[in-house]
């Protein structure tokens, strides 16, 4: 089943071009690191970045994408509204969406959530512990009680998002904050997962358990073959 899931890994890809530290950490880009792992897991993967025509998210690309992963940070406003609408429509039609780290402030995530999606943050090289609070969920298959990350950016509550359909992870940081770090939603026929770790200056996307969660989330978010809803005026099934 895994080999039939088509994943497009989208990345803003700006830090990798402007910051030598990030470029040395992710020489193929954050998108390259994630796509490389997912490819090894058997998914059919492609990448897309902000500076490509139509941000690499043409109608053809999205129509052939089962799950889209999204990483952005400094250029959210540069994503064209037409492309946001295109992605939004595909999610409603059934495409899965995995929003990573600072993608919480992306146009598409805010559009789907309907809130500011704002939060507290701090970059201080502190450790993060992500506690699993939904241990029977497929997104945490193969994961223990928690995931430890040696150094990460802190995100803290309040996180201005709607109440999640399912809360999968809660993070604790050395500075004392906690954060809802793994949240699922359903929008139309599509499934959405927000996953917090992944600041560009840390090697988080080489962390085996972080990558395992992303892989599990792709499987969870992939479209299913259930009946498609019909809308509008309908003739009765029985004689009235």
Secondary structure, 3 states (H helix, E strand, C coil): CHHHCEEEEEECCCHHHHCHHHHHHCCCHHHHHHHHHHHHCCCEEEEEECCCHHHHCCHHHHHCCCEEEEECCCCHHHCCHHHHHHHHHHHHHCCEEEEEHHHHHCHHHHHHHCCCCCCEEEEEEEEEEEEECCCCCHHHCCCCCEEEEEEEEEEECCCCCCCCCEEEEEEEECCCCEEEEEEEEEECCEEEEEECCCCCCCCHHHCHHHHHHHHHHHHHHCCCCCCCCCCCCCCCCCCC
